[in-house]
Amino acid sequence: MDKTDRKILNILQENGRITNSKLAAEIGISPPAMLERVKRLEASGMICNYTALIDRERAGFGLLAIIIISVSLNQITSLGKVKEKLVDLEEVMECYQLTGDVDFLLKVAVRDMPMYTAFINDKLTSIPGIQNIRTSFVLDTLKSTTVLHLEEE
């Protein structure tokens, strides 16, 4: 990946709907060369997806929770099964396996407290091996981004 690829990626992260010709003009290369570079970045897996980011609250998901989970290794038959079940939960926007005192961190979006209660009672606690669930509710989002700032040097 060279300087031009990093410039392309920085622009696409800010505006994934930019036309090929406009992107080529901003970078200073021909549209066919730009198309080839973008296709190469896609084929290599550097660009893994294009998506529309939706305003969570306007979509009716007013409650955002950060959930920390600890598993009981002596009660669990397979950590892989716990991972699969966590990833399959539609309310989970992000799921990370961690080192240290806790095992998983989830970012969960739900419409309201009854939906959150149902999520905990009906879905999360039914996963074998989960020992402890701690929740913090997001009061205010100070920063939320999907952009990785790639150095262009």
Contacts in CASP RR format, 6 or more apart in sequence:
PFRMAT RR
TARGET T0000
AUTHOR 0000-0000-0000
METHOD contacts of the structure
MODEL  1
MDKTDRKILNILQENGRITNSKLAAEIGISPPAMLERVKRLEASGMICNY
TALIDRERAGFGLLAIIIISVSLNQITSLGKVKEKLVDLEEVMECYQLTG
DVDFLLKVAVRDMPMYTAFINDKLTSIPGIQNIRTSFVLDTLKSTTVLHL
EEE
1 41 0 8 1.000
1 46 0 8 1.000
3 152 0 8 1.000
3 153 0 8 1.000
4 27 0 8 1.000
4 29 0 8 1.000
4 37 0 8 1.000
5 37 0 8 1.000
5 41 0 8 1.000
5 46 0 8 1.000
6 150 0 8 1.000
6 151 0 8 1.000
6 152 0 8 1.000
7 27 0 8 1.000
7 152 0 8 1.000
8 23 0 8 1.000
8 27 0 8 1.000
8 34 0 8 1.000
8 37 0 8 1.000
8 38 0 8 1.000
8 41 0 8 1.000
9 41 0 8 1.000
9 46 0 8 1.000
9 47 0 8 1.000
9 148 0 8 1.000
9 150 0 8 1.000
10 147 0 8 1.000
10 149 0 8 1.000
10 150 0 8 1.000
10 152 0 8 1.000
11 18 0 8 1.000
11 23 0 8 1.000
11 26 0 8 1.000
11 27 0 8 1.000
12 18 0 8 1.000
12 23 0 8 1.000
12 38 0 8 1.000
12 47 0 8 1.000
13 146 0 8 1.000
13 147 0 8 1.000
13 148 0 8 1.000
14 147 0 8 1.000
16 50 0 8 1.000
18 26 0 8 1.000
20 31 0 8 1.000
20 34 0 8 1.000
20 35 0 8 1.000
20 38 0 8 1.000
21 31 0 8 1.000
21 34 0 8 1.000
23 34 0 8 1.000
23 38 0 8 1.000
24 30 0 8 1.000
24 31 0 8 1.000
24 33 0 8 1.000
24 34 0 8 1.000
27 34 0 8 1.000
29 37 0 8 1.000
38 47 0 8 1.000
41 47 0 8 1.000
53 146 0 8 1.000
56 62 0 8 1.000
56 64 0 8 1.000
56 109 0 8 1.000
60 111 0 8 1.000
61 109 0 8 1.000
61 110 0 8 1.000
61 111 0 8 1.000
62 109 0 8 1.000
62 110 0 8 1.000
62 111 0 8 1.000
62 112 0 8 1.000
63 109 0 8 1.000
63 110 0 8 1.000
63 111 0 8 1.000
63 112 0 8 1.000
63 113 0 8 1.000
63 115 0 8 1.000
63 116 0 8 1.000
63 137 0 8 1.000
64 107 0 8 1.000
64 108 0 8 1.000
64 109 0 8 1.000
64 137 0 8 1.000
64 138 0 8 1.000
64 141 0 8 1.000
65 106 0 8 1.000
65 107 0 8 1.000
65 108 0 8 1.000
65 109 0 8 1.000
65 110 0 8 1.000
65 116 0 8 1.000
65 135 0 8 1.000
65 136 0 8 1.000
65 137 0 8 1.000
65 138 0 8 1.000
66 105 0 8 1.000
66 106 0 8 1.000
66 107 0 8 1.000
66 108 0 8 1.000
66 135 0 8 1.000
66 136 0 8 1.000
66 137 0 8 1.000
66 138 0 8 1.000
67 105 0 8 1.000
67 106 0 8 1.000
67 108 0 8 1.000
67 124 0 8 1.000
67 133 0 8 1.000
67 134 0 8 1.000
67 135 0 8 1.000
67 136 0 8 1.000
68 102 0 8 1.000
68 104 0 8 1.000
68 105 0 8 1.000
68 106 0 8 1.000
68 133 0 8 1.000
68 134 0 8 1.000
68 135 0 8 1.000
68 136 0 8 1.000
69 86 0 8 1.000
69 102 0 8 1.000
69 103 0 8 1.000
69 104 0 8 1.000
69 105 0 8 1.000
69 106 0 8 1.000
69 124 0 8 1.000
69 130 0 8 1.000
69 132 0 8 1.000
69 133 0 8 1.000
69 134 0 8 1.000
70 101 0 8 1.000
70 102 0 8 1.000
70 103 0 8 1.000
70 130 0 8 1.000
70 131 0 8 1.000
70 132 0 8 1.000
71 79 0 8 1.000
71 82 0 8 1.000
71 103 0 8 1.000
71 104 0 8 1.000
71 129 0 8 1.000
71 130 0 8 1.000
71 131 0 8 1.000
72 129 0 8 1.000
72 130 0 8 1.000
72 131 0 8 1.000
73 79 0 8 1.000
75 128 0 8 1.000
75 129 0 8 1.000
75 131 0 8 1.000
76 82 0 8 1.000
76 128 0 8 1.000
76 129 0 8 1.000
77 128 0 8 1.000
81 128 0 8 1.000
82 104 0 8 1.000
82 127 0 8 1.000
82 128 0 8 1.000
82 129 0 8 1.000
82 130 0 8 1.000
83 95 0 8 1.000
83 97 0 8 1.000
85 127 0 8 1.000
86 92 0 8 1.000
86 95 0 8 1.000
86 104 0 8 1.000
86 106 0 8 1.000
86 127 0 8 1.000
87 95 0 8 1.000
89 108 0 8 1.000
89 119 0 8 1.000
89 123 0 8 1.000
89 124 0 8 1.000
91 108 0 8 1.000
91 109 0 8 1.000
91 110 0 8 1.000
91 115 0 8 1.000
91 119 0 8 1.000
91 123 0 8 1.000
92 106 0 8 1.000
92 107 0 8 1.000
92 108 0 8 1.000
93 107 0 8 1.000
93 108 0 8 1.000
93 109 0 8 1.000
94 105 0 8 1.000
94 106 0 8 1.000
94 107 0 8 1.000
95 104 0 8 1.000
95 105 0 8 1.000
95 106 0 8 1.000
95 107 0 8 1.000
96 104 0 8 1.000
96 105 0 8 1.000
96 106 0 8 1.000
97 103 0 8 1.000
97 104 0 8 1.000
98 104 0 8 1.000
98 105 0 8 1.000
102 134 0 8 1.000
108 116 0 8 1.000
108 119 0 8 1.000
110 116 0 8 1.000
110 119 0 8 1.000
120 133 0 8 1.000
120 135 0 8 1.000
124 130 0 8 1.000
124 133 0 8 1.000
125 133 0 8 1.000
END
